[in-house]
Structure formats: C-alpha cells, structure tokens
Amino acid sequence: MRRVYIAVSLDGYIAGPDNDLEWLEHVPNPSGSDFGFADHMASIDAVVMGRGTFEAISHIRPWPYDKPVVVASSTLAEMPAELGNSVRLMTGTPEEVVQQCADLGYLDLYIDGGRLVTSFLRSDLIDEMVLSRIPVILGGGILLFGPLPAPTWWEHVETTAFDGGLVQSVYRPAPTRTRVSDSTGPRLGDVGG
C-alpha cells in the first residue's frame, strides 16, 4: 500500500513560502493528540519523500523517523553523513522507486511531499490519502497537489474532527477510478445540485 499522510492548510498549502513549516508547530491541540500519526507510522515499512521535503526537514535533530527513509531525487548526489544508513537515495520513475523499495522489502510506503505525491498520482500509485486540514490560511507557499492530466475521483472513507479544529479525512481511489475525461464518467449535471 502507498499512503499519503499530510497536513494541509485551508487554502491547500503543505508549506508556506520558502518551504516554511513553522506553522505546523502552532496547530491547536488542547488534548495533546498525535492525530493518529503513531498508528500510521506503525503501519508502514518506509517513508518515501521528495527532495524538497527532505531539504526542508534534513536539519531536524534528533532525526524524526525510526523507519527507513527513501529520498526520491534525480538531482541530489549524496545524503548527509550524520544520517548514516537511515536515509537512502533513489532515482527513477515512481514505478521504479516502488520496485526498488519492494526489492528491499518495503511494501507499505508513506509518500510525502507535494511534487512527489503529484507524480505518484499521475502514475496511479496512491492507494490512500489521509489529509489533515489545519485551520489556517497561509496565503501562499507549496501546494499539496500540482497539475494532473485529468481529474481523478476519490471515495471518502471517514472524517474525524479533533479538539482545536484539525479535521482529518481519509480517501481511497473510487472503485471505478473514473476520470472526468472518460465518456462514461459522471458529469456535473448528472450529480445533482
């Protein structure tokens, strides 16, 4: 399974201008919840992130992941030596990265980073998305999703509202994976309203 688990602002950004993530440290959380993150991490074999995400967090110490981390990048030459074997560099298409991970025994993957998520969506390689809407409008930055060749339809699985205003929704690909461009897919007028 390949899963996205990501925080997003009300206006659709996963990072502010210049990859700013400080806003995530101010999420209202009166009950001290981890918003299901520990369970999510327990369910995966490895984290796969793009170069931009890695560069935004590579300075964090102690290193926040106890699972293997794969950085998918065609432009990075090496990983910081102090991270040792906990971070591995891979290149290739999303399909090739998934296969390289499978060859290492990493079958359940946490896909992280806007451009990487978008490339996995283009390749139809996302099985589930857990989107945590944070009650903030950033007004700019890095969008969660980039351009796609056509819309894809997703099925809502569940939504949980947490104290403080965070709303977390789980989506899986619609059973038919209907694209708007398909002649058999629903049209806006057919949905009602």
ABEGO torsion letter per residue (X at the ends): XBBBBBBBBAAGBABBBGGBAAAAAABBBAAGBAGGAAAAAAABABBBBBAAAAAAAAABOBBABABBBBBBBAABABBBAAAEAABBBBBEBAAAAAAAAAAAGBABBBBBEAAAAAAAAAAGABABBBBBBBBBBAGEEBBABBBBABBBBBBBABBBBBBGGBBBBBBBBBAAGBBAABAABBBAAAAEX
